[in-house]
């Protein structure tokens, strides 16, 4: 017994134009183009009949006590050999020096991937390509195996990306490392990086979403794509499995701005919260300066000019300032007043030293977020709609605009990148053009809160 294509859609072109004309039409279709039914196999006469290999149909083929050879005329020389016990092996049949050769492409059902038959055409074309270039398929197979043996694992790729790229170029390299270790290395760590396919990435994102992760899935996808792009750029890989994979979750832009009353509650609640004096000062400076939490946490005494009330925020090698450019941050009178206790207790290089580093390193920015979260549990901050430290930065910018600062001044204050040509010649000037207005806007809410506290 053999196999024949049962669909009349594919039999008519064959009757009119022959097998070769049909190959061009059928080659563009998927494996699942028609079902396969039992039919007579008459010696070599059936070698030219059409059998379109189909994953579901191939899965139903069983041994019948005799060896069979089935062809798919879309791929000349591709043969499926079915053993008497039902073992299905793909071979490339070709001639070399006048002798017939049989080259094993793979065994159906033995692949590590879910869709086993999908890898067979790739093996077939690789072998045919080797023959077209004058190499034997066996030599090509040995070359592929050698490349696979030398290929990096997912764990090794992640380590190279973090050490040689992320730490040198990204402020958020620790978050990249955390996401990759938790969701990628834990899943595929010992697998060769070349073995991760696009469907594996999609399956991972589906499982993360099913587990309750929201926009975090987008972050995992972004850092995984960046990691594989690094591998491609360094010629460790040929392709990126994240290609054309869309972020699964919808991004929602945050627009939380604290009201006058909420700013007052925030200011008063910090006094009653169980946190260090350094964390209390740093959180208030995030509101008064509009700086990011990491910028405030890494503040150095050598950067501050307290007499002039300015803070030239530098950009170091790991990009402490997100725009990677030094900018001038004005310090209002209230900001200087808030800094006064830190000046009296000055110790070491950093304004907010880590208790673990004995003054040799700054406090971690994440500790400020934890301090704010704890304050929400202990004080009336918990009664307010949730806000983050970055919302304090947005609130500062809103207050600056409210008190008359121009958009250009606020852009300079926040350190956002201005890509215009003129911006190259006006570095730092926009913010200082209206320094008084910006200082007033940034500190207005805090002044009101301080005045209320003193009246009480």
KOLKE-706174 format. One line per field, with one value per residue (C-alpha): residue number from 1; residue in three letters; chain; y, x, z. Coordinates in nm, 4 decimals, decimal comma, m for minus. Example, Ala and Ser with C-alpha at 12.3 -4.5 7.8 and 13.67 -1.06 7.14 Angstrom:
<rs>
num: c(1;2) .
residu: c(ALA;SER) .
chaine: c(A;A) .
yy: c(m0,4500;m0,1060) .
xx: c(1,2300;1,3670) .
zz: c(0,7800;0,7140) .
</rs>
This chain:
<rs>
num: c(1;2;3;4;5;6;7;8;9;10;11;12;13;14;15;16;17;18;19;20;21;22;23;24;25;26;27;28;29;30;31;32;33;34;35;36;37;38;39;40;41;42;43;44;45;46;47;48;49;50;51;52;53;54;55;56;57;58;59;60;61;62;63;64;65;66;67;68;69;70;71;72;73;74;75;76;77;78;79;80;81;82;83;84;85;86;87;88;89;90;91;92;93;94;95;96;97;98;99;100;101;102;103;104;105;106;107;108;109;110;111;112;113;114;115;116;117;118;119;120;121;122;123;124;125;126;127;128;129;130;131;132;133;134;135;136;137;138;139;140;141;142;143;144;145;146;147;148;149;150;151;152;153;154;155;156;157;158;159;160;161;162;163;164;165;166;167;168;169;170;171;172;173;174;175;176;177;178;179;180;181;182;183;184;185;186;187;188;189;190;191;192;193;194;195;196;197;198;199;200;201;202;203;204;205;206;207;208;209;210;211;212;213;214;215;216;217;218;219;220;221;222;223;224;225;226;227;228;229;230;231;232;233;234;235;236;237;238;239;240;241;242;243;244;245;246;247;248;249;250;251;252;253;254;255;256;257;258;259;260;261;262;263;264;265;266;267;268;269;270;271;272;273;274;275;276;277;278;279;280;281;282;283;284;285;286;287;288;289;290;291;292;293;294;295;296;297;298;299;300;301;302;303;304;305;306;307;308;309;310;311;312;313;314;315;316;317;318;319;320;321;322;323;324;325;326;327;328;329;330;331;332;333;334;335;336;337;338;339;340;341;342;343;344;345;346;347;348;349;350;351;352;353;354;355;356;357;358;359;360;361;362;363;364;365;366;367;368;369;370;371;372;373;374;375;376;377;378;379;380;381;382;383;384;385;386;387;388;389;390;391;392;393;394;395;396;397;398;399;400;401;402;403;404;405;406;407;408;409;410;411;412;413;414;415;416;417;418;419;420;421;422;423;424;425;426;427;428;429;430;431;432;433;434;435;436;437;438;439;440;441;442;443;444;445;446;447;448;449;450;451;452;453;454;455;456) .
residu: c(UNK;UNK;UNK;UNK;UNK;UNK;UNK;UNK;UNK;UNK;UNK;UNK;UNK;UNK;UNK;UNK;UNK;UNK;UNK;UNK;UNK;UNK;UNK;UNK;UNK;UNK;UNK;UNK;UNK;UNK;UNK;UNK;UNK;UNK;UNK;UNK;UNK;UNK;UNK;UNK;UNK;UNK;UNK;UNK;UNK;UNK;UNK;UNK;UNK;UNK;UNK;UNK;UNK;UNK;UNK;UNK;UNK;UNK;UNK;UNK;UNK;UNK;UNK;UNK;UNK;UNK;UNK;UNK;UNK;UNK;UNK;UNK;UNK;UNK;UNK;UNK;UNK;UNK;UNK;UNK;UNK;UNK;UNK;UNK;UNK;UNK;UNK;UNK;UNK;UNK;UNK;UNK;UNK;UNK;UNK;UNK;UNK;UNK;UNK;UNK;UNK;UNK;UNK;UNK;UNK;UNK;UNK;UNK;UNK;UNK;UNK;UNK;UNK;UNK;UNK;UNK;UNK;UNK;UNK;UNK;UNK;UNK;UNK;UNK;UNK;UNK;UNK;UNK;UNK;UNK;UNK;UNK;UNK;UNK;UNK;UNK;UNK;UNK;UNK;UNK;UNK;UNK;UNK;UNK;UNK;UNK;UNK;UNK;UNK;UNK;UNK;UNK;UNK;UNK;UNK;UNK;UNK;UNK;UNK;UNK;UNK;UNK;UNK;UNK;UNK;UNK;UNK;UNK;UNK;UNK;UNK;UNK;UNK;UNK;UNK;UNK;UNK;UNK;UNK;UNK;UNK;UNK;UNK;UNK;UNK;UNK;UNK;UNK;UNK;UNK;UNK;UNK;UNK;UNK;UNK;UNK;UNK;UNK;UNK;UNK;UNK;UNK;UNK;UNK;UNK;UNK;UNK;UNK;UNK;UNK;UNK;UNK;UNK;UNK;UNK;UNK;UNK;UNK;UNK;UNK;UNK;UNK;UNK;UNK;UNK;UNK;UNK;UNK;UNK;UNK;UNK;UNK;UNK;UNK;UNK;UNK;UNK;UNK;UNK;UNK;UNK;UNK;UNK;UNK;UNK;UNK;UNK;UNK;UNK;UNK;UNK;UNK;UNK;UNK;UNK;UNK;UNK;UNK;UNK;UNK;UNK;UNK;UNK;UNK;UNK;UNK;UNK;UNK;UNK;UNK;UNK;UNK;UNK;UNK;UNK;UNK;UNK;UNK;UNK;UNK;UNK;UNK;UNK;UNK;UNK;UNK;UNK;UNK;UNK;UNK;UNK;UNK;UNK;UNK;UNK;UNK;UNK;UNK;UNK;UNK;UNK;UNK;UNK;UNK;UNK;UNK;UNK;UNK;UNK;UNK;UNK;UNK;UNK;UNK;UNK;UNK;UNK;UNK;UNK;UNK;UNK;UNK;UNK;UNK;UNK;UNK;UNK;UNK;UNK;UNK;UNK;UNK;UNK;UNK;UNK;UNK;UNK;UNK;UNK;UNK;UNK;UNK;UNK;UNK;UNK;UNK;UNK;UNK;UNK;UNK;UNK;UNK;UNK;UNK;UNK;UNK;UNK;UNK;UNK;UNK;UNK;UNK;UNK;UNK;UNK;UNK;UNK;UNK;UNK;UNK;UNK;UNK;UNK;UNK;UNK;UNK;UNK;UNK;UNK;UNK;UNK;UNK;UNK;UNK;UNK;UNK;UNK;UNK;UNK;UNK;UNK;UNK;UNK;UNK;UNK;UNK;UNK;UNK;UNK;UNK;UNK;UNK;UNK;UNK;UNK;UNK;UNK;UNK;UNK;UNK;UNK;UNK;UNK;UNK;UNK;UNK;UNK;UNK;UNK;UNK;UNK;UNK;UNK;UNK;UNK;UNK;UNK;UNK;UNK;UNK;UNK;UNK;UNK;UNK;UNK;UNK;UNK;UNK;UNK;UNK;UNK;UNK;UNK;UNK;UNK;UNK;UNK;UNK;UNK;UNK;UNK;UNK;UNK;UNK;UNK;UNK) .
chaine: c(A;A;A;A;A;A;A;A;A;A;A;A;A;A;A;A;A;A;A;A;A;A;A;A;A;A;A;A;A;A;A;A;A;A;A;A;A;A;A;A;A;A;A;A;A;A;A;A;A;A;A;A;A;A;A;A;A;A;A;A;A;A;A;A;A;A;A;A;A;A;A;A;A;A;A;A;A;A;A;A;A;A;A;A;A;A;A;A;A;A;A;A;A;A;A;A;A;A;A;A;A;A;A;A;A;A;A;A;A;A;A;A;A;A;A;A;A;A;A;A;A;A;A;A;A;A;A;A;A;A;A;A;A;A;A;A;A;A;A;A;A;A;A;A;A;A;A;A;A;A;A;A;A;A;A;A;A;A;A;A;A;A;A;A;A;A;A;A;A;A;A;A;A;A;A;A;A;A;A;A;A;A;A;A;A;A;A;A;A;A;A;A;A;A;A;A;A;A;A;A;A;A;A;A;A;A;A;A;A;A;A;A;A;A;A;A;A;A;A;A;A;A;A;A;A;A;A;A;A;A;A;A;A;A;A;A;A;A;A;A;A;A;A;A;A;A;A;A;A;A;A;A;A;A;A;A;A;A;A;A;A;A;A;A;A;A;A;A;A;A;A;A;A;A;A;A;A;A;A;A;A;A;A;A;A;A;A;A;A;A;A;A;A;A;A;A;A;A;A;A;A;A;A;A;A;A;A;A;A;A;A;A;A;A;A;A;A;A;A;A;A;A;A;A;A;A;A;A;A;A;A;A;A;A;A;A;A;A;A;A;A;A;A;A;A;A;A;A;A;A;A;A;A;A;A;A;A;A;A;A;A;A;A;A;A;A;A;A;A;A;A;A;A;A;A;A;A;A;A;A;A;A;A;A;A;A;A;A;A;A;A;A;A;A;A;A;A;A;A;A;A;A;A;A;A;A;A;A;A;A;A;A;A;A;A;A;A;A;A;A;A;A;A;A;A;A;A;A;A;A;A;A;A;A;A;A;A;A;A;A;A;A;A;A;A;A;A;A;A;A;A;A;A;A;A;A) .
yy: c(0,0000;0,3524;0,7057;0,9372;1,2932;1,2854;1,6493;1,7162;2,0713;1,9369;1,6533;1,8713;2,0763;1,7565;1,6050;1,9147;2,0390;1,7591;1,7396;2,0076;2,2780;2,1831;2,2134;2,5921;2,6232;2,3822;2,4955;2,8194;2,6358;2,5048;2,1437;2,1095;2,1373;1,8170;1,4932;1,1641;0,8467;0,4868;0,4024;0,1498;0,1633;m0,0013;m0,0352;0,2643;0,3811;0,5571;0,7550;1,0537;1,0583;1,3542;1,3013;1,6271;1,5591;1,6767;1,6684;1,5266;1,2742;1,1672;1,1117;0,8570;0,6488;0,3124;0,0130;m0,2630;m0,5180;m0,3940;m0,1169;0,1739;0,4813;0,7880;1,0985;1,4641;1,5941;1,9524;1,8537;1,6410;1,3685;1,3984;1,0532;0,9396;0,5851;0,3958;0,0887;m0,2261;m0,1168;0,2401;0,4368;0,7369;0,8702;1,1502;1,0962;1,2918;1,0620;1,1867;1,0716;1,1343;1,0190;0,7983;0,6243;0,6583;0,8022;0,8185;1,0979;1,0925;1,4279;1,3387;1,1063;1,2171;1,2571;1,2701;1,6478;1,8587;2,0964;2,0388;2,0419;1,7765;1,7806;2,1559;2,1054;1,8590;2,1107;2,3203;2,0138;1,9317;2,2751;2,2850;1,9550;2,0638;2,3921;2,2031;1,9923;2,3035;2,4416;2,1213;1,9851;1,6593;1,6746;1,4726;1,7443;2,0077;1,8061;1,7827;2,1576;2,2302;1,9976;2,1729;2,5122;2,3790;2,2444;2,5828;2,7796;2,9655;2,8617;3,1017;3,1403;3,2296;3,4750;3,6520;3,6759;3,8255;4,0755;4,1911;4,2123;4,3502;4,5658;4,6385;4,7349;4,9676;5,1342;5,1073;5,2600;4,9875;4,6966;4,5419;4,5273;4,3697;4,1099;4,0378;3,9896;3,7682;3,5509;3,5096;3,4501;3,3453;3,1713;2,9826;2,8504;2,7959;2,8403;2,5239;2,5272;2,6436;2,9984;2,9019;2,6459;2,9073;2,9681;3,2363;3,0022;2,9404;3,3158;3,3421;3,0475;3,2075;3,5374;3,3545;3,1722;3,4930;3,6632;3,3633;3,3925;3,7486;3,9541;4,2666;4,5200;4,3331;4,0930;4,3809;4,4475;4,0813;4,0802;4,4053;4,2921;3,9467;4,1105;4,3382;4,0417;3,8468;4,1557;4,1779;3,8144;3,8847;4,1978;3,9987;3,7197;3,4672;3,4068;3,4280;3,5460;3,6802;3,4704;3,7900;3,9204;4,0500;3,9443;4,2177;4,3328;4,1341;4,3953;4,7380;5,0237;5,2934;5,6245;5,7445;6,0938;6,1006;6,4479;6,5236;6,7980;7,0780;6,8852;6,5595;6,7340;6,8664;6,5184;6,3738;6,6340;6,5891;6,2096;6,1798;6,3312;6,0557;5,7694;5,5203;5,5882;5,7233;6,0968;6,0483;5,8790;6,1567;6,4256;6,2374;6,1908;6,5592;6,6546;6,4334;6,6607;6,9903;6,9291;6,7063;6,4669;6,0925;5,8801;5,7366;6,0845;6,2002;5,8785;5,9165;6,2831;6,3717;6,6605;6,7533;6,8191;7,0735;7,4476;7,5400;7,9046;7,9604;7,7121;7,4964;7,1302;7,0498;6,6928;6,5052;6,2113;5,9291;5,6252;5,4203;5,7056;5,8352;6,1105;5,9455;6,2050;6,1334;6,5045;6,7223;6,9548;7,2311;7,1674;7,4790;7,4360;7,6476;7,8033;7,5286;7,2620;7,4137;7,4174;7,0492;6,9685;7,1447;6,8403;6,6365;6,9115;6,8986;6,5183;6,5109;6,1870;6,0516;6,1338;6,0831;6,2931;5,9762;5,7041;5,3427;5,2046;4,8937;5,0694;5,2846;5,5934;5,4440;5,3985;5,5679;5,4329;5,2193;5,3983;5,1020;5,1690;5,5034;5,3268;5,0799;5,3651;5,5350;5,2078;5,1549;5,5112;5,4365;5,1516;5,3543;5,7012;5,8773;5,8403;5,5099;5,6998;5,8676;5,7112;5,5267;5,7293;5,6600;5,8632;5,9334;6,0943;6,3449;6,4378;6,4916;6,6991;6,9238;6,9871;7,0646;7,3154;7,4826;7,5338;7,6514;7,9277;8,0529;7,8544;7,8018;7,4578;7,4878;7,5673;7,2621;7,0407;7,1605;7,1197;6,7573;6,6778;6,5588;6,5339;6,8215;6,6972;7,0304;7,1886;7,5012;7,2925;7,2178;7,5889;7,6509;7,3730;7,4688;7,8167;7,7516;7,6498;7,9452;8,1942;8,1589;8,0252;8,2240;8,0999;7,7391;7,7620;7,9139;7,6535;7,3579;7,4683;7,6215;7,3096;7,2284;7,5839;7,5581;7,2296;7,3737;7,6782;7,4579;7,2435;7,5501;7,6909;7,3643) .
xx: c(0,0000;0,1192;m0,0129;m0,1764;m0,3123;m0,6904;m0,7708;m0,8736;m0,7400;m0,3851;m0,4461;m0,5666;m0,2469;m0,0493;m0,2588;m0,2179;0,1347;0,3196;0,4972;0,7630;0,5059;0,3180;0,6197;0,6373;0,2738;0,2890;0,6251;0,4745;0,2076;0,2419;0,2906;m0,0781;m0,2133;m0,4090;m0,4749;m0,3150;m0,5113;m0,4057;m0,3651;m0,1870;0,1921;0,3041;0,6850;0,8674;0,5618;0,4354;0,7581;0,6073;0,2734;0,2041;0,2220;0,2119;0,3588;0,1193;0,1975;m0,1370;m0,1429;0,2170;0,1278;m0,1342;0,1032;0,1685;0,3806;0,2126;0,4914;0,6612;0,9082;0,7614;0,9066;0,6870;0,7679;0,6655;0,7201;0,7489;1,0943;1,2881;1,4835;1,2953;1,1853;0,9935;1,0923;0,8449;0,9877;0,7813;0,7222;0,6213;0,9456;0,9315;1,2648;1,3279;1,6068;1,7591;1,8187;2,0786;2,3587;2,7260;2,9807;2,7224;2,6361;2,3039;2,3362;2,0950;2,1381;1,9380;1,7663;1,5849;1,3415;0,9820;0,8791;1,2339;1,2789;1,2851;1,0299;0,6582;0,6026;0,8530;0,7911;0,8531;1,2312;1,2555;1,2293;1,5073;1,7316;1,6389;1,7235;2,0489;2,1541;2,0461;2,2317;2,5472;2,5151;2,4669;2,7940;2,9803;2,9814;2,8323;2,5362;2,7418;3,0090;2,7397;2,5932;2,9319;2,9787;2,6379;2,7124;3,0426;2,8725;2,6086;2,8777;3,0514;2,7262;2,6615;2,3885;2,1155;2,2865;2,6183;2,4481;2,2784;2,6073;2,7837;2,5027;2,4966;2,8734;2,9812;2,6853;2,4236;2,6629;2,8520;2,5575;2,2409;2,1472;1,8845;2,1250;2,0304;1,6658;1,7706;1,9711;1,6816;1,4267;1,6567;1,7561;1,4008;1,2148;1,4723;1,7692;1,5420;1,3477;1,6141;1,9471;2,1232;1,9602;2,1658;2,0623;2,0117;1,7505;1,5114;1,2451;0,9857;0,7078;0,9018;0,9055;0,5332;0,4608;0,6630;0,4744;0,1399;0,2345;0,3492;0,0221;m0,1760;0,0140;m0,1116;0,1787;0,0670;0,2966;0,5849;0,5566;0,6511;0,9616;1,0668;1,0204;1,2146;1,5180;1,5173;1,5092;1,7973;1,9952;1,9546;2,0314;2,3597;2,4299;2,3546;2,5736;2,8613;2,8065;2,7241;2,3843;2,2316;1,8833;1,6674;1,3646;1,1916;1,1701;0,8171;0,6928;0,4590;0,4327;0,1411;0,0152;m0,1247;0,0903;m0,0877;0,0923;0,0891;m0,0462;m0,0707;m0,0109;m0,0529;m0,2980;m0,2178;m0,3847;m0,2059;0,1323;0,0627;m0,0307;0,2822;0,5049;0,3523;0,3400;0,7140;0,7736;0,5705;0,6979;0,9520;1,2344;1,5868;1,6448;1,8331;1,5343;1,3045;1,5300;1,5772;1,2030;1,1383;1,4169;1,2572;0,9526;1,1430;1,3967;1,2026;1,4998;1,4745;1,5146;1,8459;1,9840;1,8927;2,0130;2,3558;2,4009;2,7623;2,8783;3,1351;2,8568;2,6648;2,7170;2,5124;2,6170;2,4759;2,1930;2,2753;2,3451;2,5367;2,4152;2,6891;2,6618;2,9001;3,0010;2,6905;2,4559;2,3480;2,1631;1,9245;1,9935;2,3678;2,4374;2,5352;2,2531;2,2097;1,9457;1,8327;1,7931;1,5166;1,5448;1,3189;1,5403;1,8427;1,6495;1,5614;1,9285;2,0463;2,0250;2,2301;2,4946;2,5266;2,5589;2,7897;2,9836;3,1760;3,1489;2,7748;2,4910;2,2876;2,5400;2,4360;2,4395;2,6110;2,8944;3,0279;2,9954;3,1770;2,8664;2,5270;2,1950;2,0123;1,7329;1,5013;1,5292;1,3540;1,0613;1,0472;1,0537;0,7620;0,5652;0,6227;0,5111;0,1849;0,1225;0,2009;0,0596;m0,2300;m0,0520;m0,2335;m0,5619;m0,4460;m0,4649;m0,1411;0,1495;0,5160;0,8340;0,8256;0,4837;0,6572;0,8791;0,5714;0,4134;0,7216;0,7044;0,3323;0,3867;0,6693;0,4404;0,1620;0,3856;0,4821;0,7878;0,8122;0,8017;1,1689;1,2634;1,0759;1,2366;1,5792;1,4860;1,3789;1,6745;1,4659;1,6530;1,5997;1,7108;1,6887;2,0027;1,9573;1,9627;2,3311;2,4108;2,1825;2,2830;2,1764;2,0494;1,6780;1,6392;1,8403;1,6567;1,3672;1,5509;1,3469;1,0192;1,1335;1,2568;0,9310;0,7226;0,9251;0,9157;0,5694;0,3881;0,6578;0,6499;0,2756;0,3196;0,5979;0,3872;0,0930;0,3198;0,4604;0,1121;0,0128) .
zz: c(0,0000;m0,0762;m0,0413;m0,2895;m0,2732;m0,2601;m0,3361;m0,7020;m0,6647;m0,6902;m0,9343;m1,2272;m1,2669;m1,2684;m1,5435;m1,7637;m1,6933;m1,5156;m1,1849;m1,2443;m1,3241;m1,0113;m0,7836;m0,8283;m0,7238;m0,4314;m0,2905;m0,1624;0,0380;0,3914;0,4862;0,5669;0,2084;0,1725;0,3508;0,2530;0,1959;0,1264;m0,2384;m0,4604;m0,4989;m0,8210;m0,8149;m0,9626;m1,1535;m0,8428;m0,7896;m0,9727;m0,7910;m0,5586;m0,1835;0,0131;0,3575;0,6239;0,9953;1,1034;0,8225;0,8859;1,2480;1,1415;0,9299;1,0945;1,0071;0,8100;0,8137;0,4951;0,4180;0,2199;0,0509;0,0004;m0,2038;m0,2047;m0,5580;m0,4324;m0,3114;m0,5629;m0,3911;m0,0599;0,0530;0,3592;0,4447;0,6641;0,8364;0,8942;1,2554;1,1588;1,2092;0,9727;0,8470;0,5981;0,3438;0,0598;m0,2373;m0,4832;m0,7120;m0,6454;m0,9029;m1,0678;m0,7440;m0,5629;m0,2139;0,0744;0,3288;0,6517;0,7124;1,0321;1,2035;1,2327;1,5975;1,7411;1,7352;2,0520;1,9068;1,9136;1,5348;1,4317;1,0575;1,0318;1,0604;0,7709;0,4819;0,6416;0,6545;0,2993;0,1602;0,3596;0,2028;m0,1451;m0,1019;m0,0108;m0,3249;m0,5398;m0,3993;m0,4709;m0,1147;m0,0027;0,2391;0,4885;0,4934;0,5426;0,8297;1,0000;0,9582;1,1114;1,4026;1,4650;1,4647;1,7040;1,9354;1,9382;1,9760;2,2988;2,5356;2,6431;2,9804;2,8156;2,5792;2,8709;3,0622;2,7602;2,7024;3,0651;3,1147;2,7775;2,6794;2,9459;3,2266;2,9945;2,8233;3,0345;3,3651;3,4029;3,3518;3,6860;3,5790;3,2487;3,4378;3,6742;3,3960;3,1912;3,4877;3,6115;3,2862;3,0242;3,1877;3,4245;3,1246;2,8561;3,0374;2,9141;2,5701;2,2734;2,1895;1,8234;1,9307;2,0677;1,8033;1,7527;1,8664;2,1901;2,2593;2,1867;2,4159;2,6961;2,6639;2,6640;2,9833;3,1525;3,0650;3,1864;3,5153;3,5640;3,4273;3,2422;3,0790;3,2375;2,9422;2,7143;2,9238;2,9080;2,5301;2,4882;2,6870;2,5229;2,1788;2,2817;2,4106;2,0865;1,8779;2,0656;1,9747;1,6072;1,6061;1,7551;1,4968;1,7674;1,6072;1,2616;1,3559;1,6360;1,7458;1,8624;1,5056;1,4336;1,7784;1,8960;2,2596;2,4066;2,6535;2,5855;2,7137;2,9130;2,9613;3,3229;3,3898;3,7692;3,9139;4,2835;4,3810;4,6298;4,9110;4,8194;4,8146;5,1655;5,2891;5,1272;5,2934;5,6411;5,6214;5,5650;5,9127;6,0776;5,8658;6,0004;5,7554;5,7685;5,7549;5,4293;5,2623;5,3856;5,2382;4,9110;4,8562;4,9136;4,6731;4,4065;4,4300;4,4569;4,1768;3,9366;3,9203;3,8850;4,1958;4,0738;4,0106;4,3611;4,5272;4,3633;4,4554;4,5531;4,7688;4,5063;4,2547;4,4638;4,4660;4,7702;4,7644;4,4154;4,4606;4,1618;4,1048;3,7831;3,7353;3,5467;3,3131;3,4025;3,2002;3,2845;3,1994;3,5400;3,3592;3,1155;2,8448;2,8896;2,9061;3,1970;3,2980;3,5534;3,8193;4,0115;4,3884;4,5376;4,8830;5,0161;4,8571;5,0316;5,3575;5,3123;5,2478;5,5641;5,7975;5,5481;5,5393;5,9188;5,9166;5,6144;5,5913;5,2957;4,9277;4,8842;5,0198;5,0808;5,1641;5,1879;5,5451;5,4071;5,2280;5,5151;5,2962;4,9970;4,7844;4,7522;4,8683;4,6110;4,4260;4,4903;4,8639;4,8125;4,6488;4,9364;5,1876;5,0104;5,0009;5,3725;5,4455;5,2649;5,5081;5,8195;5,7479;5,5812;5,2468;5,2216;5,1856;4,8640;4,5172;4,4527;4,3126;4,2438;4,2851;3,9119;3,9623;4,1934;3,8984;3,6829;3,9604;3,9758;3,6007;3,6230;3,9035;3,7109;3,4118;3,6412;3,7767;3,4301;3,3208;2,9466;2,7931;2,6946;3,0545;3,1851;2,9191;3,0336;3,3992;3,3485;3,1274;2,8337;2,5057;2,2623;1,9190;1,7401;1,5943;1,8066;2,1232;2,0615;2,1003;2,3975;2,6338;2,9857;2,8935;2,8681;3,2299;3,3545;3,1346;3,3750;3,6797;3,9242;3,7804;3,7815;4,1389;4,2444;4,0677;4,1900;4,5502;4,5756;4,6881;4,9433;5,0813;5,1343;5,3146;5,5349;5,6184;5,7200;5,9355;6,1162;6,1736;6,3395) .
</rs>
